[in-house]
Amino acid sequence: MKLSTFLALSFFSISAHATFLDEIQVYDGEINAPGEFGIELHMNTTIRGSNTPEFDSQRTSQSGTRLTPEFTYGLSKTVELGFYLPTIYTPGYGYELAGYKPRLKWLPIQADEKSPWSLGVNFEYSDLKWGMELPRKSIESRFIIGWENSRWSLAFNPILSVAMSDGQDRTPNFYYGARSIYKLDNALSGVGLEYYQGVGPINSFPANNAQGKQVFAIVESKAERGFMNNFDLHFGVGFGWDSADTFTLKLIVTPKL
């Protein structure tokens, strides 16, 4: 793929508000090997968040619990396919299948013994049922910038998203996530921080105090012995301010197939 085509596709771009929190993560330089299947279970719950609907029948984040299996397949050394099946439980509506999200990750530059850098982009299409998110349909491009050595793993994701639903404003929205992990040599393989900020439409950024911000304290486990050898775990406790949810818990479970 030519660089000009890559840059053009990357400017396909979720609204800065009314967002469905099926996954809370920062993408780094990890990618499935060619022919490798994988699965991740994304779970998160909002202990303290919004309980005021922004549109009719919205499933607000307060007391909501979301469980999303993600299925992945390594198509080549640099291309990975993924498919999300987001589900949600809310007290007012019960347990629901929220929709579906296919994605494609392209990682042409990957860290190795010669260079610590990983660079690429993840394209994702979202089609959710009414009440989950506005817009219901969107296309997202998530840039992947990763750096890693023997002790640190750093990642940064600038993200653009544009509505695909009829009648919705097509102005791209910008938001980003960043992560820093310090690697350990015991059952807890790493500890660190993640930061997320929803900025807003690229043609008119709202005031800084209107932009939702969250920071997560995270721990990761990639145990090589005992029962936990069968899973990789990622756990985070998130604190938000301005327009973001105040208190969120998240867990990502990756079975070792």
PAMARSE-300756 format. One record per residue (C-alpha): x, y, z; residue number from 1; residue in one letter. Coordinates in Angstrom, 2 decimals, m for minus. Layout:
N
<<X,Y,Z>,NUM,"A"> ...
REM end
This chain:
257
<<0.00,0.00,0.00>,1,"M"> <<1.33,3.43,m0.94>,2,"K"> <<1.90,6.01,1.79>,3,"L"> <<m0.59,8.42,0.18>,4,"S"> <<m3.31,5.73,0.23>,5,"T"> <<m2.48,4.89,3.86>,6,"F"> <<m2.81,8.54,4.93>,7,"L"> <<m6.07,8.99,3.05>,8,"A"> <<m7.65,5.91,4.62>,9,"L"> <<m6.48,6.99,8.04>,10,"S"> <<m8.70,10.04,7.88>,11,"F"> <<m11.80,7.90,7.97>,12,"F"> <<m12.85,8.54,11.37>,13,"S"> <<m17.14,7.82,17.38>,14,"I"> <<m18.67,10.86,18.48>,15,"S"> <<m17.00,12.70,21.36>,16,"A"> <<m20.19,12.09,23.40>,17,"H"> <<m22.67,9.25,23.94>,18,"A"> <<m19.94,6.64,23.49>,19,"T"> <<m20.43,2.90,24.08>,20,"F"> <<m17.57,1.59,26.24>,21,"L"> <<m17.18,m1.93,24.88>,22,"D"> <<m13.37,m1.86,25.01>,23,"E"> <<m11.02,0.35,27.00>,24,"I"> <<m7.48,m0.29,25.86>,25,"Q"> <<m4.45,1.18,24.14>,26,"V"> <<m3.15,m0.69,21.10>,27,"Y"> <<0.58,m1.42,21.02>,28,"D"> <<2.87,m3.41,18.72>,29,"G"> <<1.28,m6.81,19.37>,30,"E"> <<m0.09,m8.68,16.35>,31,"I"> <<m1.08,m12.28,15.65>,32,"N"> <<1.37,m14.39,13.68>,33,"A"> <<0.21,m15.53,10.21>,34,"P"> <<m2.47,m18.20,10.64>,35,"G"> <<m2.80,m17.63,14.40>,36,"E"> <<m6.27,m17.43,15.96>,37,"F"> <<m6.84,m15.53,19.21>,38,"G"> <<m9.60,m14.43,21.57>,39,"I"> <<m9.85,m11.71,24.20>,40,"E"> <<m12.66,m11.05,26.67>,41,"L"> <<m13.14,m7.36,27.46>,42,"H"> <<m15.13,m6.61,30.61>,43,"M"> <<m15.81,m3.27,32.25>,44,"N"> <<m18.34,m1.77,34.62>,45,"T"> <<m19.12,1.80,35.62>,46,"T"> <<m19.40,2.17,39.38>,47,"I"> <<m20.03,5.90,39.19>,48,"R"> <<m20.86,7.60,35.91>,49,"G"> <<m23.54,9.21,33.81>,50,"S"> <<m27.20,8.35,34.51>,51,"N"> <<m28.74,11.11,32.36>,52,"T"> <<m29.62,9.96,28.82>,53,"P"> <<m28.33,12.18,26.00>,54,"E"> <<m30.82,10.69,23.51>,55,"F"> <<m33.98,8.55,23.59>,56,"D"> <<m33.54,5.09,25.20>,57,"S"> <<m29.79,5.53,25.73>,58,"Q"> <<m28.19,2.87,27.94>,59,"R"> <<m26.31,5.19,30.27>,60,"T"> <<m22.99,4.12,31.72>,61,"S"> <<m24.04,4.31,35.41>,62,"Q"> <<m24.33,0.74,36.78>,63,"S"> <<m23.79,m0.67,33.29>,64,"G"> <<m21.65,m3.79,32.74>,65,"T"> <<m20.22,m4.60,29.31>,66,"R"> <<m18.79,m7.93,28.15>,67,"L"> <<m17.22,m8.12,24.69>,68,"T"> <<m15.51,m11.15,23.15>,69,"P"> <<m12.98,m10.25,20.46>,70,"E"> <<m11.93,m12.84,17.88>,71,"F"> <<m8.67,m12.32,15.95>,72,"T"> <<m6.81,m13.96,13.09>,73,"Y"> <<m3.34,m13.25,11.69>,74,"G"> <<m3.81,m12.84,7.93>,75,"L"> <<m0.12,m12.09,7.26>,76,"S"> <<2.95,m10.85,9.11>,77,"K"> <<1.63,m7.28,9.03>,78,"T"> <<m2.18,m7.69,8.83>,79,"V"> <<m4.55,m8.92,11.56>,80,"E"> <<m8.33,m9.29,11.33>,81,"L"> <<m10.59,m8.84,14.34>,82,"G"> <<m14.29,m9.07,15.18>,83,"F"> <<m16.06,m7.74,18.31>,84,"Y"> <<m19.46,m8.89,19.62>,85,"L"> <<m20.26,m6.28,22.28>,86,"P"> <<m22.91,m7.05,24.91>,87,"T"> <<m24.24,m4.97,27.78>,88,"I"> <<m26.25,m5.35,30.98>,89,"Y"> <<m28.11,m2.37,32.42>,90,"T"> <<m30.71,m2.43,35.22>,91,"P"> <<m33.38,m0.86,33.01>,92,"G"> <<m32.96,m3.05,29.92>,93,"Y"> <<m31.34,m6.28,31.09>,94,"G"> <<m28.75,m8.20,29.04>,95,"Y"> <<m28.48,m7.29,25.34>,96,"E"> <<m26.35,m7.94,22.29>,97,"L"> <<m25.26,m4.42,21.36>,98,"A"> <<m24.18,m4.97,17.74>,99,"G"> <<m20.93,m5.88,15.99>,100,"Y"> <<m17.56,m4.37,15.08>,101,"K"> <<m15.17,m5.84,12.49>,102,"P"> <<m11.65,m4.41,12.33>,103,"R"> <<m8.38,m4.64,10.40>,104,"L"> <<m4.96,m3.90,11.92>,105,"K"> <<m2.02,m3.04,9.68>,106,"W"> <<1.38,m2.97,11.39>,107,"L"> <<4.09,m2.51,8.73>,108,"P"> <<6.77,m1.53,11.28>,109,"I"> <<7.26,m3.92,14.22>,110,"Q"> <<9.72,m3.81,17.10>,111,"A"> <<12.59,m6.29,16.95>,112,"D"> <<16.18,m6.62,18.14>,113,"E"> <<17.24,m3.80,15.82>,114,"K"> <<14.55,m1.23,16.63>,115,"S"> <<12.16,m0.65,19.59>,116,"P"> <<9.47,1.02,17.44>,117,"W"> <<6.13,m0.28,16.18>,118,"S"> <<3.97,1.81,13.83>,119,"L"> <<0.65,1.10,12.16>,120,"G"> <<m3.07,1.75,12.14>,121,"V"> <<m6.27,m0.11,13.06>,122,"N"> <<m9.45,0.42,11.02>,123,"F"> <<m12.77,m0.45,12.67>,124,"E"> <<m16.40,m0.35,11.52>,125,"Y"> <<m19.08,m0.09,14.22>,126,"S"> <<m22.75,m1.03,13.76>,127,"D"> <<m24.70,m0.84,17.05>,128,"L"> <<m28.40,m1.09,17.85>,129,"K"> <<m30.39,1.97,18.84>,130,"W"> <<m29.77,3.14,22.40>,131,"G"> <<m26.08,2.20,22.57>,132,"M"> <<m24.25,5.10,20.95>,133,"E"> <<m24.68,8.08,18.68>,134,"L"> <<m23.88,7.76,15.90>,135,"P"> <<m25.03,4.11,15.63>,136,"R"> <<m22.68,3.47,12.71>,137,"K"> <<m19.14,4.82,12.45>,138,"S"> <<m15.70,4.17,11.00>,139,"I"> <<m12.62,4.66,13.18>,140,"E"> <<m8.94,4.86,12.38>,141,"S"> <<m6.64,4.34,15.35>,142,"R"> <<m2.97,5.11,14.79>,143,"F"> <<m0.58,2.83,16.67>,144,"I"> <<2.73,4.19,17.93>,145,"I"> <<4.62,1.79,20.21>,146,"G"> <<8.06,1.73,21.81>,147,"W"> <<9.45,m1.11,23.93>,148,"E"> <<12.66,m2.24,25.60>,149,"N"> <<13.48,m4.78,28.31>,150,"S"> <<11.86,m2.69,31.09>,151,"R"> <<9.35,m0.31,29.51>,152,"W"> <<6.45,m0.62,27.09>,153,"S"> <<5.00,2.67,25.81>,154,"L"> <<2.12,3.20,23.40>,155,"A"> <<0.15,6.13,22.00>,156,"F"> <<m3.07,6.02,19.92>,157,"N"> <<m4.31,9.17,18.16>,158,"P"> <<m7.83,8.31,16.93>,159,"I"> <<m10.20,9.76,14.34>,160,"L"> <<m13.83,8.69,13.97>,161,"S"> <<m16.60,9.71,11.58>,162,"V"> <<m20.33,8.97,11.67>,163,"A"> <<m21.78,6.73,8.96>,164,"M"> <<m25.44,6.89,10.04>,165,"S"> <<m27.90,8.88,7.95>,166,"D"> <<m28.56,12.38,9.23>,167,"G"> <<m25.44,12.51,11.42>,168,"Q"> <<m22.73,15.15,11.19>,169,"D"> <<m19.78,13.69,9.23>,170,"R"> <<m17.17,15.93,10.87>,171,"T"> <<m14.36,13.68,12.19>,172,"P"> <<m13.94,13.53,15.96>,173,"N"> <<m10.54,13.27,17.61>,174,"F"> <<m9.62,11.47,20.81>,175,"Y"> <<m6.55,9.61,22.06>,176,"Y"> <<m5.17,7.10,24.52>,177,"G"> <<m1.67,6.61,25.95>,178,"A"> <<m0.10,3.86,28.05>,179,"R"> <<3.10,3.32,30.01>,180,"S"> <<3.98,m0.06,31.56>,181,"I"> <<6.98,m0.94,33.71>,182,"Y"> <<7.83,m4.63,33.33>,183,"K"> <<8.34,m6.84,36.38>,184,"L"> <<9.94,m10.25,36.79>,185,"D"> <<7.26,m11.97,38.89>,186,"N"> <<3.64,m13.11,38.48>,187,"A"> <<2.68,m9.48,37.92>,188,"L"> <<4.43,m8.95,34.62>,189,"S"> <<3.80,m5.21,34.55>,190,"G"> <<2.32,m2.16,36.28>,191,"V"> <<1.52,1.18,34.75>,192,"G"> <<m0.88,3.93,33.77>,193,"L"> <<m3.26,4.58,30.91>,194,"E"> <<m4.73,7.96,29.96>,195,"Y"> <<m7.72,8.67,27.70>,196,"Y"> <<m9.12,11.98,26.50>,197,"Q"> <<m12.06,12.69,24.19>,198,"G"> <<m11.21,15.98,22.48>,199,"V"> <<m14.06,16.58,20.03>,200,"G"> <<m14.82,17.61,16.42>,201,"P"> <<m11.65,18.56,14.58>,202,"I"> <<m13.17,21.77,13.22>,203,"N"> <<m14.25,23.09,16.64>,204,"S"> <<m12.65,21.64,19.76>,205,"F"> <<m14.77,22.32,22.88>,206,"P"> <<m13.31,23.93,25.99>,207,"A"> <<m10.79,21.77,27.83>,208,"N"> <<m13.10,21.32,30.84>,209,"N"> <<m15.77,19.88,28.51>,210,"A"> <<m13.43,17.14,27.26>,211,"Q"> <<m13.76,13.84,29.15>,212,"G"> <<m10.55,12.59,30.75>,213,"K"> <<m9.74,9.28,32.45>,214,"Q"> <<m6.62,7.80,34.01>,215,"V"> <<m6.34,4.08,34.80>,216,"F"> <<m3.92,2.37,37.19>,217,"A"> <<m3.23,m1.00,35.54>,218,"I"> <<m1.59,m4.32,36.38>,219,"V"> <<m0.85,m7.15,33.98>,220,"E"> <<m0.11,m10.81,34.60>,221,"S"> <<1.47,m13.20,32.12>,222,"K"> <<2.27,m16.04,34.50>,223,"A"> <<4.27,m18.99,33.21>,224,"E"> <<3.31,m21.46,35.97>,225,"R"> <<0.22,m22.90,37.64>,226,"G"> <<m3.40,m22.25,36.70>,227,"F"> <<m2.70,m18.67,35.62>,228,"M"> <<m0.41,m20.03,32.93>,229,"N"> <<m3.59,m20.51,30.87>,230,"N"> <<m4.48,m16.80,30.78>,231,"F"> <<m3.01,m13.35,30.36>,232,"D"> <<m4.78,m10.78,32.53>,233,"L"> <<m5.03,m7.01,32.32>,234,"H"> <<m6.85,m5.18,35.15>,235,"F"> <<m7.45,m1.46,35.53>,236,"G"> <<m9.08,0.96,37.95>,237,"V"> <<m10.10,4.20,36.25>,238,"G"> <<m10.81,7.66,37.60>,239,"F"> <<m12.42,10.29,35.39>,240,"G"> <<m13.17,13.98,35.52>,241,"W"> <<m14.86,16.76,33.53>,242,"D"> <<m17.39,14.91,31.31>,243,"S"> <<m15.93,11.38,31.81>,244,"A"> <<m17.27,8.65,34.12>,245,"D"> <<m15.91,9.06,37.64>,246,"T"> <<m15.09,5.45,38.57>,247,"F"> <<m14.66,2.50,36.18>,248,"T"> <<m13.26,m1.01,36.52>,249,"L"> <<m11.99,m3.02,33.55>,250,"K"> <<m10.56,m6.48,32.90>,251,"L"> <<m9.17,m8.10,29.75>,252,"I"> <<m8.73,m11.89,29.81>,253,"V"> <<m6.68,m13.51,27.03>,254,"T"> <<m6.79,m17.33,27.00>,255,"P"> <<m3.61,m18.96,25.72>,256,"K"> <<m4.92,m21.11,22.87>,257,"L"> 
REM end
